[in-house]
Amino acid sequence: NRGISGNRAVDLHARWKADCLELHPDWVSILIGINDTWRRYDSHDPMPLDGFAQHYRAVLEKTRRSGAQIIVLEPFLLPIPEDRRAWREDLDPKIQVVRDLAREFASVYVPLDGIFAAASVERRCDFWLPDGVHPSQAGHALIAQHWLKAVGA
């Protein structure tokens, strides 16, 4: 796991060679995107959609050239607290970019935004993502369950 809290696609792109490709992985899972939205709302530092797509695409292109298989996990958000609803304006287009890139590059795709939306019908949003973004233990287990299912484990 090479995830760094608060990183955005631009940060991932900058450290991709050292943190991933130099390890010569056979498989790579990528989950990035929510912080590209979050910084717009907490720091007034938006990531334009084309910049997000450019950095994500570069990561995927480098990974494909390395020969590694790619697992793309969709960024996700639940409306807790209520102000997170407004974040959809920024996140939903980024999710569409991730889906489009996954069609082009991924061996496996895990649609986590939809998975959390469906799960939040059965249990309260804060059961899965107490702040709408960061998973609880149950949220992490849900991600793991769907990741394992997606890769056929």
CORBELGI-V485667 format. One record per residue. N is the residue number from 1. RES is the residue in one small letter. PSI is psi in whole degrees, -180 to 180 (NA if undefined). D_LAST is the distance of its C-alpha to the last C-alpha in whole Angstrom. Layout:
BEGIN
[[N | RES | PSI | D_LAST] [N | RES | PSI | D_LAST]]
END
This chain:
BEGIN
[[1 | n | 120 | 19] [2 | r | 17 | 22] [3 | g | 143 | 22] [4 | i | 123 | 26] [5 | s | 133 | 27] [6 | g | -6 | 30] [7 | n | 150 | 29] [8 | r | 177 | 29] [9 | a | -39 | 28] [10 | v | -39 | 31] [11 | d | -43 | 30] [12 | l | -45 | 27] [13 | h | -43 | 29] [14 | a | -32 | 31] [15 | r | 7 | 29] [16 | w | -43 | 26] [17 | k | -52 | 28] [18 | a | -41 | 28] [19 | d | -17 | 25] [20 | c | -64 | 23] [21 | l | -34 | 24] [22 | e | -11 | 26] [23 | l | -9 | 23] [24 | h | 54 | 22] [25 | p | 154 | 18] [26 | d | -35 | 16] [27 | w | 145 | 14] [28 | v | 129 | 15] [29 | s | 135 | 15] [30 | i | 124 | 18] [31 | l | 107 | 19] [32 | i | 151 | 23] [33 | g | -37 | 26] [34 | i | -36 | 27] [35 | n | -25 | 29] [36 | d | -30 | 31] [37 | t | -47 | 32] [38 | w | -44 | 32] [39 | r | -26 | 35] [40 | r | -38 | 37] [41 | y | -28 | 38] [42 | d | -21 | 38] [43 | s | 3 | 40] [44 | h | 42 | 41] [45 | d | 73 | 39] [46 | p | 150 | 37] [47 | m | 111 | 35] [48 | p | 149 | 36] [49 | l | -42 | 34] [50 | d | -34 | 35] [51 | g | -43 | 34] [52 | f | -49 | 31] [53 | a | -41 | 30] [54 | q | -47 | 32] [55 | h | -41 | 30] [56 | y | -46 | 26] [57 | r | -43 | 27] [58 | a | -42 | 28] [59 | v | -45 | 25] [60 | l | -40 | 23] [61 | e | -45 | 26] [62 | k | -38 | 26] [63 | t | -43 | 22] [64 | r | -44 | 22] [65 | r | -27 | 25] [66 | s | -17 | 24] [67 | g | -4 | 21] [68 | a | 147 | 18] [69 | q | 147 | 15] [70 | i | 130 | 15] [71 | i | 118 | 13] [72 | v | 127 | 16] [73 | l | 131 | 16] [74 | e | 136 | 19] [75 | p | 157 | 22] [76 | f | 162 | 23] [77 | l | 137 | 26] [78 | l | 153 | 27] [79 | p | 61 | 31] [80 | i | 120 | 32] [81 | p | 176 | 34] [82 | e | -32 | 36] [83 | d | -16 | 37] [84 | r | -22 | 33] [85 | r | -39 | 34] [86 | a | -24 | 36] [87 | w | -20 | 34] [88 | r | -34 | 32] [89 | e | -37 | 35] [90 | d | -41 | 33] [91 | l | -41 | 30] [92 | d | -43 | 29] [93 | p | -33 | 31] [94 | k | -38 | 28] [95 | i | -40 | 25] [96 | q | -39 | 27] [97 | v | -46 | 27] [98 | v | -43 | 23] [99 | r | -44 | 22] [100 | d | -44 | 25] [101 | l | -37 | 24] [102 | a | -40 | 20] [103 | r | -35 | 21] [104 | e | -36 | 23] [105 | f | -27 | 21] [106 | a | 145 | 17] [107 | s | -31 | 14] [108 | v | 141 | 12] [109 | y | 134 | 14] [110 | v | 108 | 14] [111 | p | 71 | 17] [112 | l | -33 | 17] [113 | d | -44 | 21] [114 | g | -37 | 21] [115 | i | -46 | 18] [116 | f | -36 | 21] [117 | a | -45 | 23] [118 | a | -42 | 22] [119 | a | -32 | 21] [120 | s | -9 | 25] [121 | v | -32 | 26] [122 | e | -33 | 25] [123 | r | 154 | 26] [124 | r | 151 | 28] [125 | c | -43 | 27] [126 | d | -13 | 28] [127 | f | -38 | 26] [128 | w | -47 | 23] [129 | l | 91 | 25] [130 | p | -32 | 28] [131 | d | 17 | 30] [132 | g | -11 | 28] [133 | v | -52 | 26] [134 | h | 125 | 25] [135 | p | 144 | 22] [136 | s | -178 | 23] [137 | q | -41 | 21] [138 | a | -39 | 19] [139 | g | -42 | 19] [140 | h | -40 | 17] [141 | a | -38 | 15] [142 | l | -43 | 15] [143 | i | -49 | 14] [144 | a | -44 | 11] [145 | q | -46 | 10] [146 | h | -31 | 10] [147 | w | -48 | 9] [148 | l | -42 | 5] [149 | k | -42 | 6] [150 | a | -35 | 8] [151 | v | 1 | 6] [152 | g | 24 | 4] [153 | a | NA | 0]]
END
